[in-house]
Amino acid sequence: MTQDLTVEARDDELPAEPPHRRPPLSRRAFLAAGAAALAAGGAGLVVATRTGTPTSGPAGSTPLPPAAPPPAPPVVAGTLDAVLAAVEQSTGGRLLGSPWSAWSGVTSAAWSSSYVCWLLRDNGVPPTADPATLHAALAQAGRVGPTPQPGALVFYHRGDETRPVHVGLVTSVTAGVPQTVEGDHPMNLPHAERFVRRFARPWDERVTFALPVYA
């Protein structure tokens, strides 16, 4: 009779099982998994622009600021728009320290013509402090007439004299009535306190008009 040499192994002598290993993910599977994760969490993303302002996300986003309007075209010297822009900037101004005083050299004389000539400094009118000289130059050029229009000069006459004593500029015409801007007003103030003033209509009916040449 043969002897049974089989020996049962103890539990602590059993060979350990190799650790379970998952098969490695392919590149395609890895990218697909990442895309799915981004899709699931993308609803809460807020992306910052270069300026640091949050842009819109799918849920509850901050709107972008509106685009800035294009810059206005520059005002061309010698045009009616340029003259009216100078009117806006100078209305209410006095002679002392004014650009028309510096331009014309007038410091104390009546300055309605100096102011108008400064407004029209790019339109070929003679620089003069005398309204009559300015009127004569425009009359010689055939620019004097009875009809007002924006940009025309309004000359005031004393009595029946043809020689004007004051001048202003027509800024607009409403139902045939001109609105004007005039320097050296009001006349009841001391000379140093007179200013550039607007009128809803000419303050005297004895007027003529002259239209300078605009670009």
C-alpha positions in Angstrom: 0.0 0.0 0.0 1.3 3.4 -1.0 1.4 6.4 1.3 -0.7 9.5 0.3 1.9 12.3 0.2 -0.7 15.1 -0.6 -0.4 18.0 1.8 -3.1 20.5 2.1 -1.7 24.0 1.9 -2.6 26.5 4.5 -4.5 29.6 3.7 -1.6 31.8 4.4 0.5 29.8 2.0 -1.8 30.2 -1.0 -0.3 32.3 -3.8 -1.9 35.8 -3.8 -4.1 36.6 -6.7 -2.6 39.2 -9.1 -4.3 42.6 -8.6 -7.3 43.3 -10.9 -6.2 45.6 -13.7 -8.7 47.6 -15.9 -7.8 47.5 -19.5 -6.2 50.8 -20.5 -8.5 53.5 -22.2 -7.8 54.2 -25.8 -7.1 57.8 -26.8 -10.5 58.0 -28.5 -12.3 56.8 -25.4 -10.3 59.3 -23.2 -11.3 62.3 -25.4 -14.9 61.1 -25.6 -15.1 61.0 -21.8 -13.6 64.5 -21.4 -16.1 65.9 -23.9 -19.0 64.4 -22.0 -17.7 65.9 -18.7 -17.4 69.4 -20.3 -20.9 69.1 -21.8 -22.3 68.2 -18.4 -20.6 71.1 -16.5 -20.6 73.7 -19.3 -23.9 75.3 -18.2 -22.3 77.0 -15.2 -19.2 78.3 -17.0 -18.6 82.0 -17.3 -15.9 83.0 -19.7 -13.9 86.2 -19.1 -13.0 88.5 -22.0 -9.7 90.3 -22.4 -11.1 93.3 -20.6 -12.2 91.1 -17.6 -16.0 91.5 -18.4 -17.9 88.2 -18.2 -19.4 87.2 -21.4 -22.6 85.3 -21.9 -22.8 81.7 -20.8 -25.8 79.4 -21.4 -27.4 80.2 -18.1 -27.7 83.6 -16.3 -24.9 85.3 -18.2 -23.8 89.0 -18.1 -24.5 90.9 -21.3 -21.7 92.5 -23.2 -21.5 96.3 -23.2 -22.9 98.0 -26.3 -20.4 98.9 -29.0 -19.1 102.5 -29.0 -20.7 104.8 -31.6 -18.5 105.8 -34.5 -16.7 109.1 -34.1 -18.5 112.1 -35.6 -17.0 113.4 -38.8 -14.7 116.5 -38.3 -16.2 119.9 -39.0 -14.6 121.4 -42.1 -13.3 124.9 -41.8 -15.1 127.4 -43.9 -18.4 125.5 -43.9 -21.7 126.8 -42.4 -21.5 124.0 -39.9 -18.1 125.2 -38.7 -19.3 128.8 -38.3 -22.4 127.6 -36.4 -20.2 125.5 -34.2 -18.1 128.6 -33.4 -21.4 130.4 -32.6 -22.3 127.7 -30.0 -18.9 128.0 -28.3 -18.9 131.8 -28.2 -22.5 132.7 -27.3 -22.4 134.7 -24.0 -18.7 135.5 -24.3 -17.4 139.0 -23.7 -14.7 140.9 -25.6 -12.0 140.8 -22.9 -9.9 137.6 -23.4 -12.0 136.4 -26.3 -10.6 134.7 -29.4 -12.0 137.4 -31.7 -10.3 140.1 -29.6 -7.0 138.2 -29.9 -7.5 137.6 -33.6 -8.5 141.1 -34.6 -6.6 143.1 -32.0 -9.8 145.0 -31.0 -9.9 145.7 -27.2 -12.2 148.6 -26.7 -14.1 149.7 -29.8 -17.5 148.5 -30.9 -16.9 144.9 -31.8 -19.9 143.5 -33.6 -18.0 143.4 -36.9 -14.9 142.0 -35.3 -16.9 139.1 -33.9 -18.6 138.3 -37.2 -15.3 138.6 -39.1 -13.8 136.1 -36.6 -16.7 133.7 -37.2 -16.0 134.0 -41.0 -12.2 134.0 -40.8 -12.0 131.0 -43.1 -14.5 132.5 -45.6 -12.5 135.3 -47.2 -14.2 138.3 -45.6 -12.0 141.3 -44.7 -11.0 141.5 -41.1 -12.5 144.8 -40.0 -14.1 146.4 -36.9 -16.3 148.6 -39.2 -19.6 147.1 -40.3 -19.8 149.6 -43.2 -16.4 148.3 -44.6 -17.7 144.7 -44.4 -21.0 145.6 -46.0 -19.2 147.4 -48.9 -16.9 144.4 -49.6 -19.9 142.0 -49.8 -21.9 144.5 -51.9 -19.0 144.8 -54.4 -19.1 141.1 -54.7 -22.8 141.1 -55.4 -23.7 139.3 -52.2 -26.2 141.8 -50.7 -29.9 141.2 -50.8 -33.2 141.5 -48.9 -33.7 137.8 -48.2 -32.5 136.1 -45.0 -31.1 132.6 -44.9 -28.9 130.7 -42.4 -25.3 131.9 -42.6 -26.2 135.4 -44.0 -25.1 138.5 -42.3 -27.7 141.0 -41.1 -26.7 144.7 -41.3 -28.5 147.3 -39.2 -28.9 150.8 -40.6 -29.6 154.1 -38.8 -32.6 155.9 -40.2 -32.4 156.2 -44.0 -28.7 155.8 -44.1 -27.3 153.1 -46.4 -24.2 152.9 -44.2 -24.7 150.1 -41.6 -23.8 150.7 -38.0 -24.1 147.1 -36.6 -23.9 143.5 -37.9 -24.8 140.0 -36.8 -25.1 136.6 -38.3 -28.3 134.7 -39.1 -28.3 131.3 -37.5 -31.7 130.0 -38.7 -35.0 131.2 -40.3 -38.4 130.2 -39.0 -41.5 131.1 -41.1 -39.5 133.8 -42.9 -38.2 135.3 -39.6 -34.5 135.2 -39.1 -32.9 134.3 -35.7 -29.5 136.0 -35.2 -26.4 136.0 -33.0 -24.7 139.4 -32.4 -21.8 140.7 -30.5 -21.5 143.9 -28.5 -24.9 143.7 -26.8 -26.9 144.9 -25.0 -26.1 148.6 -25.7 -27.3 149.8 -22.3 -24.5 147.9 -20.5 -21.0 149.3 -20.0 -18.7 148.4 -22.8 -16.7 145.8 -20.8 -19.9 144.0 -19.8 -21.5 143.6 -23.3 -21.6 140.0 -24.7 -22.5 137.8 -27.6 -26.3 137.6 -27.6 -28.9 135.6 -29.5 -32.1 137.2 -30.8 -35.3 135.5 -31.9 -35.8 138.2 -34.6 -33.9 141.3 -35.7 -34.4 144.0 -33.1 -34.9 146.7 -35.8 -36.6 146.5 -39.2 -34.0 148.6 -41.0 -31.8 145.8 -42.1 -30.2 144.3 -45.2 -28.7 140.9 -45.6 -25.5 139.6 -47.3 -24.4 136.0 -47.9 -20.7 135.2 -47.6 -19.2 132.4 -49.6 -19.2 129.1 -47.7 -17.1 126.0 -48.5 
